[in-house]
């Protein structure tokens, strides 16, 4: 069941059959999207404008935190929904980035292609929440450091609720995934949030293909 005030949920029957946890995460994404929509509306009421838009990819060139299920969802979408030519371009780009930049955290998101997200429909929760107000990011700018007052701040409880929705998937798979055992606590508890933080890593650090 989706929490109250959830947004419109992305649906993909093929993807959800291939990855059993996809439905849980997509429901969580809808909940986060709704909280972001509320924050955007409040910012506009305060006279501010959203600076993010097509062609802006500064945030895609920073370390992007993802949970294991978020990463598997993006990778599954790439394999099942992108055409062969696009996949080949992504693979060639990724190999080139590996050779050119040994430091994973200095590389852009491996799913970034031609200045846009190739897996936008299933992008991570962190990407959905990272929005800048009034002025677009300069090349290389990290707005959380340079002008935190221009960052949109969606409700954090919505993020916690979205992540909590994925706990049933981890409960039966943590050993197979090589993860620490999830705590026997309510998904929204501090212990659960600490566990999620412990398994969250930058997408650039993961074996993408």
SULNOR-V357046 format. One record per helix or strand of 3 or more residues. SS is the DSSP state (hx for helix, st for strand). FROM is the first residue (numbers start at 1). TO is the last residue. If there is no record, write none. Layout:
SS,FROM,TO
SS,FROM,TO
This chain:
hx,13,18
hx,22,45
hx,58,61
hx,68,81
hx,84,100
hx,104,106
hx,120,122
hx,125,129
hx,143,146
hx,148,150
hx,156,164
hx,167,171
hx,190,199
hx,203,205
